[in-house]
Amino acid sequence: MGGLVSLFDLTESPVVRVLQGNYIQVGFAGAYLVRQGDWNRYVKIRGPTFEDIDWIVGLPLLFAAQGMVLPPILAAVGLPHPQPGTGMEELALETRPLLWPIAFTGMYLFAAPAEELVYRGLVQGRLRAAFDTLGVVILGGLLFGVMHFLVGLMTQGVSFGGSLYWGIDTVVPGLVWGYAYERTENLLVTVVTHAMAWTVALHEIVLYVLRI
């Protein structure tokens, strides 16, 4: 990966920044699993069932609707979108074909699995011991948003308002992925749709079609 990044001068690419931001999560998840040893409890993954496929097809449509509805609301209350150049802009894969192998390999096999293992696998796995399904989904989704808010605060070039925007904008996917995981108990569902949220700007496609 490092060789490809250097070869194609992709160091400042948002794709690479997203991948680099997940090293800590991978290390944390690995250390926790080695210490706890209960892999069956925290790492629930298998081949997709028909219900899983329904979720994989349906969730991007829901996120596309969110991408059209929520940003104008947040803008109306004065919250700025996180500033470009910080890794939170669109990945713009359609204009950077050299990013395709890095993006699709890194996002689907590294970045998305890392986040989903931490938030759905470990966090929800722990919450299940103390809360019912509703509590797990709500708390898990809120924690997902809070953590992205905190990451925004630590990201150079992102204002407090931009961090708050990012936190609120990620609560909805956190709740949805949390519920999907509770229903399917399959990290594959949330991993694939999480990676799709980064690499397939479906709401942009919908808006383009509506303009036509």
N, C-alpha and C positions, 0 to 999 in steps of 0.2 A: 504493500500500500504506500509506504513512504517513498519508494522508488517511482511509482506512478505519479505521486503528487509533485515530486521534484521534476520529473521528466516533462510534465505538461504544465508546469508553473501554476499549480492549483492551490498554493499555500493559503491564499486569501479567499478561497471559495467558501461560500456558506455550507456546502456539502461537507467539506473537510472540517470546518469548525464544529458542525453537528457531531461528526464522528469523534473528534477529539474530546468533545464534552462528555462522552459516555465512558471514557476510560475509568473514571472514579466509580461509576455505578457498577461496572464489571468487576472491579477490584473488591468493592463492598459486598456485592452479591456472592462472589466466589469465597471470600473470607467467611461470610456468615454461614454459607452452606457447608463449608468444611468444618466449621465449629459446631453447628447444630447437627449435621448429618442426616436430617430428615428430608431427603430429596423428594419423596413421594408426596409430602405435604405441600411443598413450595414450588416444585417444578412439575406442573401438570400439562403435558403436551402429548399429542397423538395425531394420527391422521384425521382429516376432516370428515365429519358425517354430513348428511344432507342439511341438518339444522345449522351446522357450522358454516356451510357454504352460503346458506341464506343470510347469516350474519355478515359474512365477508362481502356479500353483494350489497346488502342493505345499509350497512354502517357508512360507507362512503357517500351514499345519497343523503343520509341524515347530516353528515358533516358539510356536504355541499350546501344544504339549506342553512346551516349555521353560518357558513361563510358569506351568505348573502344577507342574512337578517341581523346578526349580532354586531358586526363592525359599524354599520350606520348608527345603531343605538349607542354604542360606546363613544363614537365620535360626537353624538348629540349631547352627551353629558360631559364633554370636554376631555375625554381621555385620548391622548395621542397614540397612534400606532407606534410600536417599537421602531426605533430609527433604523434605516437601512445601513448595511455594513456591519451589523452585529451578529449575523447568523440567524436572524429571525425573519428575514425577508424570504420571498419565494425563491426556490432553488433555481428557477429559470432553466430547467433541463432542455427545453426545446431550443434554446439558443446556445447551449454548450454541449454539443454531442460528445466531446471528450470526457465529460463528467459521467456519462451513462454507465460505464462499467464500474466506476468507483461508487456512484450513487446507489445503483441497484444491488451491488454486492454488499457495500457497507451498510446501507440502510436496512435491508431485509435480513442480513445475516449477522449484523453486529449491533448497530445503534438501537433499532426497534426491539430486538430481543433483550438488550441490556435494560432499557427502560421498563419493559413489560415484566421482566423477571423481578425487578425491584418493586414496582408499584402494585402490580396484580399478584405476582407470585409471593413475594415476601411480606409486603405491607398488608395485603388483604388476607394472606395466610395467617398472619398474626392477629388481625382484627376478628377473624372468625371465632377465635377462642373466647371472645368477650361480647360479641354483638350478633344480632340476627342479620339476615341478608340485607334488609333495608339499611340498618346501621352501618354495615360493612360498605355498602355501595356509596352512601352519603359521605361517610368519613373518608373513605378512600378517594372519592372524587375531590373533596375539599382539600385533602392533603396534596393531591396531584397539582391542584391550582396554586396552593401556598408555596410548594417547592419551586414551581416555575416563576412565581412572583419573586422569591428570594434569589433565584438564579438571575433574574432580570436586574435586581439591585446590584448584583456583583459583576454585571456585564458592562464593560466600558461603552459609553455612548448611549445607554438606555436611561431615560429619566425615570423618576419615581412614578409618574403617570403612565409611562410606557410599560414599566414593570407591572403596575396594577392592571393595565389592559391585558398583558400577557397572562397574568394569573387568572383573571376572570375568563378570558378566552379559552383557557385550558381546563377549567372546571367542568364544562359541558362534556368534552371528550372523556375526561376522567370518570364522570358519572356513567357515561354510556359504555365505555370499555369495562368499567367495574361491574356493571350489570350483565354485560355480555359474558364476562368471565365467570360470574356466579351461575349463569344459566348453562354455559357449555363446559366449564371446567377444562378449557383447552387454551393454552397460551398462544397456540398457532393462530387462532381467530384474532386476538388483539394485536399480535405481532404483525401479521400481514396488513391489517387495516391501519395500524399505526404507521407502518412504512409507506403505505399508500397515501396517507395524509401528507407526508413529506414530499412524495415524488409525483403524485397525480393531482394536479390542481383542478379537481372536478368542478368546483364552484365557478372557476374562471371559464371553463368550457360551457357550463350552463348559461352564464351571463352572456357569453359570446353568441350562443345559439339564440337566446332571447332577443338580442339586438338585431339578429338577422330577421 
